[in-house]
Amino acid sequence: MIGAPVITIDGPSGSGKGTVSRLVARALGWHLLDSGALYRLTGLAGALAGLAPGDEEAHARAALAMDVRFGADAAGEPTVLLDGRDVTQAIRTEAAGERASQVASFKAVRHALLERQRRFAEPPGLVADGRDMGSVIFPSAPLKVFLTASVEERAARRFRQLKSAGINAILAAVTADIASRDARDSGRAVAPLVAAADAVTLDTTRLDAESAARQILARAAERGLDRPGSGFRPL
Ligand code: C5P
């Protein structure tokens, strides 16, 4: 049961989903779901418990059992606790992304995370960031967006992000990694990365996050999602 309006923002790694989703959620005064973090947390929970990477059922149990707390630090930056432990940085590494992409291909894991994701749809509304938000988790969302960008641009963004987080990376390796993650996310049998039929596609190769967010907010306004009372604050 979905209790509030939802804007879904799907797309591949580095398409700008995370930043754009945060800007849109902040402007509307809505909740934010970073669904990728849930797959990263499941992968990390599995690694911490010593699970074999290919053990689907054990990862599904871990996904159901994990205690996850999303919060913010004093500067307003998002934080994540897994079973009481601060894993904000640990889930952002390339290795964590790889493991997330592996466990995300397990049907049982996706099923285990389904209800947990839907529970984020609380008043006044939710901006849901992921791969299958519009196609599977919130199929009746009144606004669905699919963000794309060239693989080179996405790799360059990811590279800058990693560097600014103090994580050592090589651009060629990041590019190869993004390409292989794309192939796995788009080619998997369960909930592949695909634009929902009724999604609005935005190419962010030459569009900064703020401009992309403005375009999405304009679409939200067209659909009446910024009515007074929805908490709307213009960017
Ligand atoms: O978006 P992020 O890079 O944090 O996601 C990590 C991985 O989790 C992705 O590569 C993808 O395999 C998986 N994922 C998914 N479905 C989502 C969100 C993320 O399969 N809704």
Residues whose N, C-alpha, C, O or C-beta is under 5 A from the ligand:
A	BS01	C5P	S13 S35 G36 A37 Y39 G97 A100 S101 A104 G130 R131 D132 R181 D185
